[in-house]
Amino acid sequence: MHTAKFTGRPPADFMTYLLIVLWFFIFCWLLIRWRLRERLGIKAWVVVALLALKLMAGAGYGWFFKQMDNYEQRADTWAMQLASIEETEWLVANPVAFVGDVFTPRYSNDTGLMGTQNSMMNDLKEVLFIKILAVFNLVSDGRYYVNMVIFNGCCMFGLLCFCRAMVIGLGRWALLPSLVSLFLFPTVLFWTSGLHKEGLLLALSGVLLLHLQRDTTQYVRWRWYLPVLVCSMCFFLLRPHAFMIFMMAAAFARLVKGLPLRPNRSLVALISAILVVIVLLYTINPLLPAQWLANRRADFLALSATDMVSAAVFPPDFRGLLGFTPSAMAYGILWPLPGMYSNPMAIVAGVENFLILLLVVFAGIGVRSTYRQVKGRNLIAFCVFYFVWSALLIGYTIPYLSPLLRYKSILLPFIVAPALTLLAGRNIRLRQLQMTIRSKAYE
């Protein structure tokens, strides 16, 4: 038995602090020596500072949820950490059974991918993450905050991949907007730095996005496909429906890249693609999408929480789904707005949403001239498609504020980074044009 070793909540002793510092320096060394960091042009001290910022946010995340009453059961981050202790004992005793348990059927009448109850695919979201924490426990001795350091250190590689993808797709001036969207927006920083699935999902999406950009712009070496395959599998198991939207967005981006579209025609193509997907879903099974969304919303409403956004439900048919669409768009994209809630987290999120709305509006002004000069318009098409569809799914299914903010946090960089890049690129071009005019005037 390994119960004595993996206690789950060891005291904050000298060994805890030593392991935190040790793993911090290990990941700093790895990130500094990484070739992709050098290609991005990010200085070593900036990477160290960004990782330290992530760790402070992750520590704040753990402390915040530890203040809850009965946090071992109510706070997912602590509940999964404690559940991983027994998994670590199983890993040490029988590694083959530990790995095989991921794909072991759990129900005689499994409801499959679209099921919300008695579904192995639905349970895998928690099971896989707990097993990842169980592996971390081998080198952290079950310490929560040491696991948080290892988790954020691993996720930093995916975040830098996200920045590299934006630079490849939108140009060299996309680096700073990408870093801002990942590290300086409080909602994104807080929810993706804690010991939860969101940080891993954002990192995985960054790796896949980089591969998508490389696959459309340059030769891809065969060794890239193995990490992409692993990341795709983890993404699918952790959040299968978000992965499906990601793949649809990738297909739409390929379509946009291959067609000589203008900005207004690209918007028409986006709407057409959405309509085609809806028609295909209802051709396969007319009640499947509406029934699944209604069941997901009902499951969330059955949970006990105080930060209710809306208790409204919709009939599980096409008419009910269509009638709830404006509300779903409002909840998924705009919620919360400033002044709606009094708690600090909602206030910060409301200010963020208002600023993002202004940012998107200003980025959209004059987008016709900028769009034609953008290096990779397919990346913009991907980000818009992925953000809109994912936000719509969140609006349909999430009735509470905290999970809504958590689910939405991994989407914000995909809309903030391109919008900031469009603004930055336009200002740079204006300055270059002004300098050119002045130089010609002096000649």
N, C-alpha and C positions, 0 to 999 in steps of 0.2 A: 504493500500500500504506500501511496505517496502523499497521504493527507497532511502529514507533518511538514512536508516540504512546501507544498503549494497551498498556503493558508488563505490566499485570496485577498486579504486586507492586512498585510503586515504593517507594522508601525513605520512612521517616517523616520527611520533610523539612519545611521551613517551610510549603510550599504545602499539604501534607496537613493540618497543624494549622489553617492559615488557612481552608481549605475546611470543615473540621469546625465551626469557630466560626461561619463565615458561614452555613452551612445551619442550624445550631442557632438562630441569631437569626432567620433567615427563618421557620422553623416556629413559633418562639415568637410572633412577630408575627402570623402567620396564625391560630394557635390563640386568641390573646388577642382578636383582632378578630372571631372567629367568633360569630355570633348564638346558635348552639346552646350554646356555652359560657356565655353570659350567661343563657340560659334555665335552664340547669342550676343556676346560682348558684355556680359554682366560681370562686374568686378567681384572678386572673391569676398570682400567685406560686405557687399550688398547681399549675396547669397546667405552668408552667415547671419546677417541682420534679419532677413526675411524668415529664415528658419527659426530664429529666436522669437520673432513675433508670432509665428504659428504655435510655438510651444507655450508662450504665455497665454495665448487665446485658448489653447487646449487645456491648460491648467485651470483657467477661469471657467471653462465649460464643465470640467469635472467638479470643481468646487460649487458651482451654481446648482447643479442637480443633486449634489450631496446634501444641500440644505433642505431638501424635500422630506416630509415625514414618510417613514418607511421607504426610503429611497432605494433600498436593495431590490424591491419589487416594482416600484412606480417609475423609477428612472431607468430607461432602456440601457443607457451606457454602463451603469453600474450592474444592472441585472445580467447583461451579457458577459461582463467581466467575471462575475461570480460564477455564472454557468460554465465559463471556460475552464475553471479550476478542475472540475470533474473530467472534462474533456482532455485536459493535459495528463491526468492520471491514466486515462484510457490510451492516449497516444504513447505514453512510455511503456505501458503494459502490452499493448497490441496495436502496432502502427497500421497493419493491414486492415484490421477491422475498423480502425479510426477513419481511414480514408474511404473505405467501402461504404461506411454509414451514410455518406453524402448522397449516394444514389440508391439507397435501400428503400423499397416501398414501405410506406407507413400506414396506408389505409387500404382496406379491401375494396371499397367503392371510391376510388380516387376521382375527384372532380376535375383533374387536369389543370392545364395552364390557365384557363379562364375562371377556375374555381376560387372562391374566397374562404371556404371551409372544407376540411378533409381533403386538402390539396398538398401533395408533396412539393410541387413547385412553389406554392405560396410559403411553405415552411422553410424552404431552402434559403430564403433571404436571411433569416436569423441563424440557421444552422451553419451556413458557410462562414459567416462573419465570426461566430463563436469559435469555430475551428481555427480560423486565422489567429484569433486571440490566444487560443490554446497553444499554438506554435510559438507565439511571442513569449508565453509564460515560461518556456524552457530556458530563456536567457534573461528573463526579468524576475523569476521566482514568484510570479503571480502578482507583482506590484502594478497597480493601475497606472500610476503616473510614469513609470518606466515604459510600460506598453504604449502610452500616449506618445512618448518621445520616439520610439521605434516606428510607430504608425505614421506620425507626421514626417519623419525622416524619409520613409519609403514613398509617401505621397508627394513629397517635394519633386521627385523625378518626373512624375506625371504632370505636375503643374508647370515645370519648365518645358515639358513637351508641348503643352498647350500654348505657351508663349512662342515656342519655335514654329508651331503650326501657323499662328497668326502672322509672324514675321514672313514666313514663306508665302502666305496667301495675300497679305495686304501691304507688305513692304517693311522696310527697316524701322519706320516710325511707329509700327504697331507694338513694339516692345514695351514702351512705357505704359500705354493704355492697357496692355494685357496684365502687367504687374499691378497696376492700380485696381483693375477689376477683380483680381484674385486676393490681394492683400490689404487693400485700403477701404474696402466696403465692409462695414462692421457685420452685416448679416452673413455675407459670404465667409468672412474670416472666422466668425464664431461657430457657425454650424458645420463648417468643413474642417475645423481643427480639433473638434472633440472626437472621442473614441466612439465613432458611429460610422454608419455606412456612407454618409454623404461625402466625407473626405476621400474615401476610396473610390467612390463612383466618379467624382470630379477628376481624380488622377487617371482613372481608366479611360474616361472620355478624352482626356488630353493626349494619351498615348495613341488611341484610335484615330483621333483627329489629325495628329501628325502623320500617321501612316496614310491617311486619306489624302493629305496634301502632297506627300512625297509620291504617292502612287499616281497623282495627276500632273505632277510637275517634273519629276526626275526618275531616274532608274532606281528601283528598290532592290536591295540585296536580299538574297534568300534568307539570311539569318534573321531578318526583320519579321518574318512571318510567324515564327514560333512565339515570341512575346505578344504579337498581335492576336494570335489564336488563343493564348492563355487569357489575355485581357478581355477578349470578346466573350469567352466562356464565363469568366467571373462577372462581367457586366450583366450578362443574360441571367445568371443565377441570382444575382443580388437584386436586380430590378428588371424583369423580362420585358415589361411593356415599355419602359424607357429605352431599352436596347432596340426594340422594334422601331420606335420612333426615330432613333439615331440612324438606323439602317435606311429607313424611308427618306430621311433628310440627306443621307449620302447619295442615294439614287437620284433625288431631285437636284442635288448639286452637280452631279454628272450631266444631267439633262441640260441644266443652265449653261454649263461650260461648253457643251457641244452645239448650242444654238446661238446665233447672232442676235441676242435679245437686247432691247433697250429697257430702261428701268420700268416704264409703264407696262411693257409687255412681260417683263419678269414678274410683276405683281399679278398680272392675269394668269401667267403660268403657275404661280404659287397657288392661287385660288383654284385653278383647274385641277392641280395635283391633289389638293385637299378633297375636292368633290369626287375625283376618281377613286381615291382611297375609301371614302364613305360609301360610294356605290358598290365597290368590290366587297366591303365588309357586309353590307346588307344583301348582296347577292349570295354570299356564302351562307349566311344565316340571318334572316331579317331581325330576329330578336336578340342575337348574341351581344352586340356592343351595348345596347340600351340595358339589357338585363344585367350584364356584368358591371357596368357603371353604377346602376341602381343598387346592386348588392354590395359593392365596395363602399358606397356612401352609407348604406344602412349599417354595415359593420363598424364604420368609424363612429356613427351616431350612437351605437350601443356602448361605446367607451365612455367613461366618466371623466369629464374635463370641464374647466370653468371658463375657458377662452373661446366660447362658441362664436363662430362667424355667422352661420346660418343653419337653422334646423330644417330648412325646406327640403323636400324630396320631390322626385318626379316619377311619373308612371314609366314602367320599363317597356316603352314602345317608342317608335320613331317620333311621333308627335310630342310626347313628353320630353324626349331628349332634345328635340329641336327647340321647344319652348323654354328649356332651361339653359340653352346655349349662351344667351346674353349674360345671364347671371354667372355662368361658369367662366366666361371670358373676364368679367369684372373681378371675380374672386381670384382667378389664376394670375392675371396680369397686373391689376391695379391695387389689389388689397395688400396691406391696409394703406389708407391715405392719412395724411396728418390730421390729428384731432379726433380720430375714431376711437382710440383707446387711451387709457391713462397710464398703463405700465410702461416702464422705460424701453423694453425690448420692442414693443409695438410703436412707440414714438420714433425710435431710431429707424425702424423699418419703414414707417410712413414717410419720413423725410427722405429716405433713400429712394422710395418709389416715386416720389414727386420729382426728385432730381433726375432719376433715370428717364422719366416721362419727358422732362424738358430736354434732356440730352438727346433722346431719340428724335424729338421734334426738330431741334436745331440741326441734327445730323441729316435729317431728311430734307431740309431746305437746301435747294441747290444740288440735290443728290444726282441729278441728271448729268451735270458736267463732271462731277467727281466720279460717278459710277463708271463712266467710260474709260477713265484713266486708272482705275483700281487694278492692281496686278492680278488679283484672283477674285473675280465676282462670284465664282462658285462657292467660295467660303462664306460670303455674305448671305447667299441664298441658303446654304446649309444652316447657318446660325439662326436666321429668321424662321425657317421651317421648324427646326428643332425646338426653338423657344416657344413659338406659338402653339404647336401641337402639345408639347409637354405641359405648358401652362394651362391649356384647355383641359387636359386630363386631370390636372391637380384641382382645377376649379370644379369639375364634376364630382370628384370623389372625396375631397378633404373638407370637412365642415368646421374644423378647429384651427385657431390661429397658429399655435406653436408648430404642429406638424406641417401646416401650409408654408410657413417660413422656412422650415427645415427642408422640405422637398423642393422649394423654389430656389434655395440658395445655390444649388449646383447649376441652375439655368442662367443666373444673372451675368456671369462672365461672358456667356455666348452672345449677349445683346449689348453689354456695356463696352467690351473691348472693340468690336467693330464700329460702334457709334463714335467712341472717342477717337478711333483711328481715322475715320472719315473727317471729323473736325480737325484733327491734327494735320492730316494730309492736305486738307484744303488751305489751312493757314500757312503751311510750309510752302505750298505752291504759290500762294499770293505773295509771300515774302520773296520767293525766288523771282517771280515776275516783276515785283517792284525793283529788286536789285538789278535785274536785266534792263529795265526801262531807264533807271538812273545811270547805269554804266553806258548805255547807248547815248544818253543825253549829254554825257561829259565828253564823248568822243568827237 
